[in-house]
Amino acid sequence: MSTSSVRAPRFLAPAQVAELLSIGVDEVIALVHEGRLRGAQLGSPPRWRVEEPSLDEYLAEESENARRMALWRQSHTASFPEVWGTSSAHGV
């Protein structure tokens, strides 16, 4: 009999996520409403909770966006000789 090690996602309070991201709790809730973080209202009375795996995904997405923006900025600061080389295209 095989046992799988699938575990339920851990849930974090919005205040914990806000602290990790250095943003406000309202911004965390907005990210949930936008679908950028997965969350739900759990318990009685219902309180917002954010799935920890979605936080990892969000951070990976933000990191990739930052990497792409850095490459884009770098491409706009390159001069034509840096991009195309210094040799003549016509063999002159």
N, C-alpha and C positions, 0 to 999 in steps of 0.2 A: 504494500500500500504506500503510495507516494504522498508526501505532504508538501504542499506548495507554501512558499514563504511570502504569499501575497498579503500585504498588510493594508489596512484602511488608511486613507490619507489623514495626516495630522492637520488639525485646524488651529489657526492662530487668531487671536483677538485683533481687531483693527488697530488698537493702540500698539500692539507688538509689531505689526507690519509697518505702521507709521514710523516707529522708532528705527526699525531696520533700514527704511528707505529715506529717513530724514525728511519726512513730509507730514502733513497734518492728517488727522483721522478722517476728516471730511474728504480729503483727496483720496484716501484709500477706498472709502465707500464709493466715490465717483469712479475709480478704476474698476470696481466690481460692477457698477451699473453699465459702464462702457464695454464690459466683457474682457477687459485686459487682465483682470484677476478673477479667478473662480471663487465664489463665496455663496453663502446662504445664511438665512436667519434661522438659528437653531435654539432649542430650549424653550422654557416657559418662565418668564416672558421671553419672547424671541430676541436674540442678540445676534448681530452680525459675526460671522466667522469666515476666515479666508483659508482655502486649502493651501497647505504649505507647498506642494508640488507646483501650484500655479505661480507662486512667488518665485520659485527657481526659474520657471519658464519666462516670466516677466523680466527678470534680471538678465537672462540670456538674450532675450529680444532687445532690451535696451542696450546691452553691450554691443550687439551686432549693429544696431542703428548708429551708435557712437563710432564704431569702427568704419562704417560706410561713410559717415559724415566727414571723418578725418581724411579718408582717401579722396573724397570729393573736393575738400578744401585744398588738399595737397595737389590735386590735379589742376586746380585753378591758379595755383601759384607757380607752377612750372613754366619756364620760358619755352619758346618754340625750339631753340637749339637743344634743350634738354629732352624734349619730347621726340623731335624728329631727327636729331643728330646734327652734326655740323657739315657733313658732306653734301655737295650739290646733287640735286636729283637729276640734272641734265649732264653730268660728267664734266662740267666746266672747270 
